[in-house]
Amino acid sequence: MPGAAERIISMAERQSIHRQELERTATNANIDAMHRSFGGGRFGQVCAVVVSLAVVAGGVWVAKLGYAWAGTVLSAIGVTLPAIIGSFTKGKPEESKDPEPEKKRKLKSRK
């Protein structure tokens, strides 16, 4: 067949361009998803710091009024509060996209 080699090379070039476009689209989608997921976490961290600083400031104020124990307790709560709030703002870890672990679980449950 005359021209078959040229057609095969042309087809391979078109396929390569198509694959590169798909990979570029997938990469850009992944980058956008990461930006969205980090944005929500950042807001939660800022809120935790603001609340924590407010509680610590309240503890210092209460201690200056003469209630040392109450001020100490409030300040201790304010220091540990970001860790507690952080555990709620982290969110649920993403599940694995790999179907193999699920197959293994099903096989184990049958035994």
C-alpha positions in Angstrom: 0.0 0.0 0.0 1.6 3.2 -1.0 1.6 5.9 1.7 0.9 3.4 4.5 4.0 4.4 6.5 3.1 8.1 6.2 -0.4 7.4 7.5 0.9 5.3 10.4 3.3 8.1 11.4 0.6 10.7 11.1 -1.8 8.6 13.2 0.9 8.2 15.9 1.6 11.9 15.9 -2.1 12.8 16.3 -2.5 10.2 19.1 0.6 11.7 20.9 -0.9 15.2 20.7 -4.3 13.9 22.0 -2.6 12.1 24.9 -0.6 15.1 25.9 -3.8 17.3 25.9 -5.5 14.7 28.1 -2.6 14.6 30.5 -2.4 18.5 30.6 -6.2 18.6 31.4 -5.9 16.0 34.1 -2.8 17.7 35.7 -4.6 21.1 35.7 -7.7 19.5 37.3 -5.5 18.0 40.0 -3.8 21.3 40.7 -7.2 23.1 41.0 -8.5 20.4 43.4 -5.4 20.8 45.6 -5.8 24.6 45.7 -9.5 24.1 46.8 -8.7 21.6 49.5 -5.9 23.6 51.0 -8.0 26.8 51.0 -10.6 25.3 53.4 -7.9 24.0 55.7 -6.2 27.4 55.8 -9.4 29.1 56.9 -9.9 26.6 59.7 -6.4 27.2 60.9 -6.8 31.0 60.9 -10.1 30.6 62.9 -8.4 28.3 65.4 -5.6 30.8 66.0 -8.0 33.7 66.4 -10.1 31.8 68.9 -7.1 30.5 70.8 -5.6 34.0 71.1 -8.9 35.4 72.3 -9.1 32.7 75.0 -5.5 33.2 76.1 -6.1 37.0 76.3 -9.2 36.3 78.4 -7.2 34.1 80.7 -4.6 36.8 81.1 -7.3 39.4 81.8 -9.0 37.2 84.4 -5.6 36.5 86.1 -4.9 40.3 86.3 -8.3 40.7 88.0 -7.0 38.5 90.8 -8.3 35.1 89.8 -5.0 33.3 89.2 -6.4 29.8 88.9 -9.2 30.7 86.5 -6.8 32.7 84.4 -4.4 29.7 84.3 -7.1 27.3 83.3 -8.4 29.6 80.6 -4.9 30.2 79.2 -4.2 26.4 79.2 -7.4 25.8 77.3 -6.4 28.6 74.8 -3.1 26.9 74.2 -4.6 23.5 73.6 -7.5 24.7 71.6 -5.8 24.9 68.2 -4.9 21.2 68.4 -8.5 20.3 69.2 -9.9 22.5 66.5 -7.2 21.3 64.0 -8.4 17.8 64.4 -11.9 18.8 63.3 -10.7 21.0 60.4 -8.4 18.5 58.9 -11.2 16.6 57.4 -11.5 12.9 56.5 -8.6 11.3 54.7 -9.3 10.4 51.1 -9.9 6.8 50.4 -7.5 4.9 48.2 -8.5 4.7 44.5 -6.8 1.3 44.3 -9.4 -1.5 44.0 -6.9 -4.1 45.2 -7.3 -3.5 49.0 -11.1 -4.0 48.7 -10.7 -7.2 46.8 -8.3 -8.5 49.5 -10.8 -7.5 52.2 -13.6 -9.4 50.4 -11.3 -12.5 50.1 -10.4 -12.4 53.7 -14.0 -12.1 54.8 -14.9 -15.2 52.8 -12.4 -17.3 54.6 
